[in-house]
Amino acid sequence: MGAMNAPVLTAGKLSDGLIEAAREAVRLPAGARIVAAMSGGVDSTVTAALLARAGYDVVGVTLQLYDHGAAIQKKGACCAGQDIHDARTAAESLGVPHYVLDYESRFRDQVMEDFADAYLRGETPIPCVRCNQTVKFRDLLDVARDLGAEAMATGHYVRREVGASGPELHRAADANRDQSYFLFATTAEQLAYLRFPLGSLPKPAVRAAAAELGLAVADKPDSQDICFVPEGRYTTVIDRLRPQGALPGDIVHLDGRVLGRHEGVTRYTIGQRRGLNVAVGDPLFVVRIDADSRQVVVGPREALLTHSLTLKETNWVGDGEAFAPGRPVLARVRSTREPAPGRLALIDGQPAVVFDAPEEGVAPGQACALYAPEAESRVLGGGFIAGTVRANL
C-alpha cells in the first residue's frame, strides 16, 4: 500500500518552517510510513499535511466513535459525521490513503459506559483521558502496526523528546494549548511509537499554515465539548445509560443538617456552587458525594482544601522507581490549573500525593498528572484520583 501521487502543496515561508519542525519531531527517514490519526479538525489535518509535505508515506485513519447519523447534527465535537467527511476530504486533497474504522462499540464499552459508571459512583470522570488510553493509544496503535507504519502521529499539543533513557513526554511549547494532562496514561511503549509534530508550535502558526497550504479546514472552529455529550449536557447521556443516577436524595451540610433534596447524585461535581437550591447565608459548595447513601454533602469553600490524594490506575514514564515515596513532584489535578508542588507517598498501601500547601477542589475520578520539579515540562506519569484527605485548618 504505497502512498498515492500527492498534489504539490504550495508552501510558503511559514509552512516550510513547520515542515522542518515536523521532521525534527518525527526523526524518521524520508519515505517512512506514518499513520496519521485524522479527526477532521485543523490540528490533525495540518499534522497529516506537514508529514506528507515532508516526504513521509502517510496513511490517514479516522475513527467513527458514536452514532454517525445523530453526530451529524452536533457541531463543535470531534469524530462526528461532518468531521469524518472533513477528514476524508482532507486526505483526498493531500493524496494520501484514508480509512474510517468503526469503533463505535469499543468506544461505548470503554469510554461512555465508564463515564456513566463514574458519575454513578459520585466521581467526576475525564473521558478524553480514557479515550486516549484505550481506543486511540492502544487499539489504534495496533492498527498502525498492522499497516506497516513505523510511527503513528497525532495532532496533540505535547512534545516527545529523546533523553538519556529514551523517549520522554513533555508539555507543549504553547502553554495555552498544552494537552499533557490528558496524556498522563501514555505508556513508555506507546511513547516510543507515537509522534506529536505540533508540540513545539503555537496554535496561531498551525492555523495560519493551514490557510497557507489551502486546507479546507483552516477556519474550522476547535472542538469544545466532550464529543458524545450533546451541547454540554452530560446528564442526558447518563440518564440514558444509567437512569438510576437520577434517584433523589438529601443535600446535607458537613455539620449534619439536612438542607434540601436533589434529583440525583449524577447532577453534581466536587466544587460545584451553582444549582444547589439551598441557602444558609454563606456560600456553599459540594465537598463530597456519597453515592451509596445518595447524599450530596455541602460546606464552606475552605472545606474543599485537600491535604493529599490517593491514586488508582497509575502510569509512570519517568526515570527511576515508579512512585518512590518521598520523591518531590508537581501535581496537576485539573487541566486548567497549574501543577502544585508536593511529594509522592503511600497511604494505606496506595500511591498518593501529599501537597506542600492545601490544594482546592480535588475531585475523585479526575486525573492527577505528575511533572518533574527539576524539569517542569516533563511528564512523569500520574493516575486517576481515587480519594482525598481534607486539610486540617
C-alpha positions in Angstrom: 0.0 0.0 0.0 2.2 2.8 -1.2 1.3 6.5 -1.0 -0.8 7.9 -3.8 0.5 10.6 -6.1 0.1 13.6 -3.8 -0.6 17.0 -5.4 2.1 19.6 -4.9 1.1 21.7 -1.9 2.1 25.3 -2.2 4.2 26.1 0.9 5.5 29.5 1.9 8.0 30.6 4.5 5.7 29.7 7.4 4.7 26.2 6.4 8.3 25.4 5.3 9.4 26.2 8.9 6.6 24.0 10.2 7.6 21.1 7.9 11.1 21.3 9.3 9.7 21.2 12.8 7.7 18.2 11.9 10.8 16.4 10.6 12.5 17.2 13.9 9.6 15.8 15.9 9.4 12.6 13.9 13.1 11.8 13.5 12.5 9.1 10.8 14.0 8.9 7.4 12.0 10.3 4.4 9.7 7.7 2.9 8.9 6.1 6.3 5.3 5.1 6.6 3.4 7.0 9.3 -0.2 6.6 10.2 -1.8 10.0 10.9 -4.8 10.0 13.2 -7.2 12.4 11.4 -10.2 13.6 13.4 -11.3 16.1 10.8 -10.1 19.2 12.8 -7.4 21.7 11.8 -4.7 20.2 14.1 -4.8 16.6 12.8 -5.2 17.8 9.2 -2.2 20.0 9.4 -0.3 17.2 11.0 -1.1 14.9 8.1 -0.3 17.7 5.6 3.1 18.5 7.1 4.1 14.9 7.2 3.0 14.4 3.6 4.9 17.6 2.5 8.0 16.4 4.4 8.1 13.3 2.2 6.7 10.6 4.5 4.4 7.8 3.4 1.3 9.0 5.2 -1.8 6.9 5.8 -4.8 8.7 7.3 -7.1 6.9 9.8 -10.3 8.3 11.2 -12.4 6.7 14.0 -16.1 6.6 14.0 -16.8 6.6 17.7 -20.5 7.0 18.1 -23.8 7.2 16.2 -23.0 8.6 12.8 -26.5 9.8 12.0 -27.0 11.6 15.3 -23.5 13.0 15.3 -24.0 14.9 12.0 -26.4 17.2 13.9 -23.8 18.0 16.6 -21.4 20.8 15.8 -18.2 21.5 17.6 -17.3 18.0 18.6 -14.7 15.6 17.3 -15.4 12.4 15.4 -18.9 13.4 14.4 -20.3 12.7 10.9 -19.2 16.1 9.5 -15.7 15.6 10.9 -15.4 12.2 9.2 -16.4 13.8 6.0 -13.8 16.6 6.5 -11.1 14.1 7.3 -11.9 12.1 4.2 -11.9 15.3 2.0 -8.6 16.4 3.5 -7.0 13.0 2.8 -8.1 13.2 -0.8 -6.7 16.7 -1.2 -3.4 15.5 0.2 -3.4 12.4 -2.0 -3.0 10.0 0.9 -4.8 6.8 1.6 -7.6 7.1 4.2 -9.5 4.6 6.3 -12.5 5.0 8.6 -12.7 2.5 11.4 -15.9 1.7 13.1 -15.0 1.7 16.8 -18.5 2.6 18.0 -18.9 -0.5 20.2 -15.4 -0.2 21.6 -16.0 3.5 22.4 -19.3 2.8 24.1 -17.8 0.0 26.2 -14.5 1.6 27.1 -15.4 5.3 27.3 -19.1 6.0 27.5 -20.1 3.2 29.9 -17.1 4.1 32.1 -18.1 7.7 32.0 -21.6 6.9 33.2 -20.4 4.5 35.9 -18.0 7.0 37.3 -20.8 9.6 37.8 -22.9 6.9 39.4 -20.1 6.4 41.9 -20.1 10.1 42.7 -16.9 10.7 40.8 -16.1 13.4 38.1 -14.7 11.4 35.2 -12.5 12.6 32.4 -13.4 10.7 29.3 -10.8 12.2 27.0 -8.1 10.5 29.1 -9.9 7.2 28.9 -10.3 7.5 25.1 -6.6 8.3 24.6 -5.7 5.4 27.0 -7.9 2.8 25.3 -9.4 3.4 21.9 -6.7 5.7 20.5 -3.4 4.8 22.0 -4.0 1.1 22.4 -6.4 -0.1 19.7 -5.5 2.4 17.0 -1.7 1.8 17.6 -2.3 -1.9 16.9 -3.9 -0.9 13.5 -1.0 1.4 12.7 1.4 -1.5 13.3 -0.7 -3.8 11.1 -0.5 -1.2 8.3 3.3 -1.5 8.5 3.8 2.0 9.9 7.0 3.0 11.7 5.1 5.5 13.8 1.7 7.0 14.5 1.3 10.8 14.6 -1.5 12.8 16.2 -2.3 16.5 16.4 -2.0 16.7 20.2 -0.1 19.6 21.7 2.6 17.8 23.6 6.3 17.2 22.9 8.2 13.9 22.6 11.8 14.4 23.4 14.5 11.7 23.4 16.5 11.8 26.7 19.4 9.7 28.1 17.0 6.9 29.0 14.8 7.1 25.9 11.7 9.0 24.8 10.2 11.5 27.3 6.8 13.2 27.3 6.9 17.0 27.8 4.4 19.8 27.9 3.7 21.7 24.7 5.7 24.8 23.9 2.4 26.7 23.7 1.2 26.7 27.3 -2.3 27.7 26.3 -2.7 24.6 24.1 -0.8 22.1 26.2 -2.6 18.7 26.4 -0.1 16.8 28.5 -2.6 16.5 31.4 -4.8 14.3 29.1 -2.0 12.1 28.1 -0.5 11.1 31.5 -1.6 7.5 30.9 0.6 7.2 27.8 3.0 4.2 28.4 6.7 4.1 27.6 6.0 1.5 24.9 3.4 3.7 23.3 5.6 6.8 23.6 8.3 5.0 21.7 5.9 4.7 18.7 4.0 8.0 18.9 4.9 11.3 17.3 3.5 14.8 18.0 4.5 17.1 15.2 2.6 20.1 16.6 4.1 20.0 20.1 6.7 22.7 19.6 4.3 25.0 17.6 2.0 27.8 18.6 -1.7 27.3 17.6 -1.9 30.5 15.6 1.0 29.4 13.4 -0.7 26.0 12.8 -3.9 27.7 11.7 -2.0 30.1 9.5 -0.1 27.3 7.9 -3.5 25.5 7.2 -4.6 28.6 5.3 -1.2 28.9 3.5 -1.5 25.3 2.4 -5.0 25.8 1.2 -6.6 23.3 3.6 -10.4 23.5 3.7 -10.5 23.2 7.5 -8.2 26.3 8.1 -11.1 28.3 9.6 -12.9 25.3 11.2 -13.6 26.0 14.9 -11.9 24.0 17.5 -13.8 21.2 19.3 -15.0 22.4 22.7 -17.4 19.8 24.2 -16.9 16.1 25.1 -17.6 14.5 21.7 -20.5 12.3 22.8 -22.2 14.9 25.1 -24.8 16.9 23.2 -24.4 20.7 23.8 -22.5 20.0 27.0 -25.5 18.4 28.8 -23.7 15.3 30.2 -26.8 14.3 32.3 -28.6 13.5 29.0 -26.1 10.7 28.3 -26.0 9.5 31.9 -29.8 9.4 32.3 -30.0 7.2 29.2 -27.2 4.8 30.2 -27.7 4.8 34.0 -31.2 6.1 34.8 -30.8 5.1 38.4 -28.4 8.0 38.8 -31.5 10.3 38.8 -32.8 8.8 42.1 -33.4 11.6 44.6 -31.6 12.1 47.9 -30.6 14.6 50.6 -28.4 17.6 50.4 -26.6 17.5 53.7 -24.3 20.1 55.4 -21.0 19.0 56.8 -22.4 19.6 60.3 -25.1 17.0 59.6 -28.1 19.3 58.9 -30.3 18.2 56.0 -30.7 21.3 53.9 -32.8 20.0 51.0 -33.3 17.4 48.3 -31.6 16.7 45.0 -32.7 14.9 41.8 -29.7 12.5 41.5 -26.0 12.5 42.5 -25.0 12.5 38.9 -26.1 16.2 38.7 -23.2 17.2 41.0 -19.5 17.5 41.0 -17.0 18.5 43.7 -16.6 22.2 43.9 -20.0 23.0 42.4 -21.7 26.1 43.8 -24.5 26.9 41.3 -27.7 24.9 41.2 -27.7 23.7 44.8 -31.0 25.5 45.6 -30.2 25.6 49.3 -29.0 28.5 51.4 -27.6 29.1 54.9 -26.4 32.6 54.5 -22.9 31.9 53.4 -21.9 30.4 50.0 -22.0 26.6 49.9 -20.0 24.2 47.7 -20.3 20.5 47.0 -17.5 19.0 49.1 -18.3 15.3 48.9 -20.7 12.9 47.1 -21.8 9.8 48.9 -23.3 7.7 46.1 -24.2 4.8 48.3 -26.4 6.9 50.6 -27.4 9.2 47.7 -26.1 12.2 49.8 -24.6 15.4 48.3 -22.6 16.9 51.1 -22.0 20.7 51.1 -19.9 23.1 53.1 -17.9 26.3 53.0 -15.2 26.9 50.5 -12.4 26.1 52.9 -13.8 22.5 53.2 -12.6 22.0 49.6 -9.0 22.3 50.6 -7.1 19.0 50.2 -4.0 17.8 52.1 -3.4 14.7 50.0 -4.9 12.3 47.5 -4.7 8.7 46.5 -4.3 7.4 43.0 -5.5 4.3 41.1 -4.7 3.0 37.6 -1.3 4.7 37.9 1.2 5.1 35.0 4.9 6.0 35.2 7.0 7.3 32.3 9.7 9.0 34.4 13.1 7.7 35.3 13.9 5.5 38.3 11.5 3.7 40.6 7.8 4.4 40.0 6.1 6.3 42.8 9.0 6.2 45.2 7.7 7.6 48.5 9.2 11.0 49.3 10.0 11.9 45.7 9.2 15.6 45.0 6.7 16.1 42.2 4.5 18.8 40.7 0.9 17.5 40.7 -1.8 18.8 38.3 -5.3 18.0 39.4 -7.3 19.9 36.7 -6.4 20.6 33.1 -7.0 24.4 33.7 -4.8 24.5 36.8 -1.0 24.8 37.1 0.8 21.9 38.8 1.3 22.3 42.5 4.4 21.1 44.5 4.1 18.0 46.6 5.7 14.6 47.2 4.9 11.0 46.5 3.7 8.8 49.3 1.9 5.7 50.2 -1.5 6.0 52.1 -3.0 2.7 53.2 -0.7 1.0 50.6 -2.0 3.1 47.7 0.2 5.5 45.7 -0.5 9.0 46.9 0.5 12.7 46.6 0.9 14.9 49.6 0.7 18.6 48.8 3.2 21.2 50.2 0.2 23.5 50.6 -3.5 22.6 50.5 -5.0 22.3 47.0 -8.6 23.2 46.3 -11.4 21.3 44.7 -9.7 17.9 44.1 -12.3 15.6 42.7 -12.2 11.8 42.7 -12.3 10.5 39.1 -10.3 13.3 37.7 -6.7 12.8 36.5 -3.6 13.8 38.5 -0.8 14.3 36.1 2.7 14.4 37.6 5.6 16.6 36.4 9.3 16.7 37.4 10.3 19.7 39.6 13.8 19.6 38.2 12.4 19.8 34.6 8.9 21.3 34.9 7.8 20.5 31.4 8.5 16.7 31.7 5.6 14.4 32.5 6.4 11.6 34.9 3.0 9.9 34.7 0.1 10.1 37.1 -3.2 8.3 37.8 -6.9 8.8 38.4 -7.8 10.3 41.7 -9.3 7.6 44.0 -9.8 9.6 47.2 -8.8 12.7 49.1 -7.8 13.7 52.6 -9.1 17.1 53.7 -6.7 19.7 55.0 -6.9 20.3 58.8 -7.1 24.1 59.0 
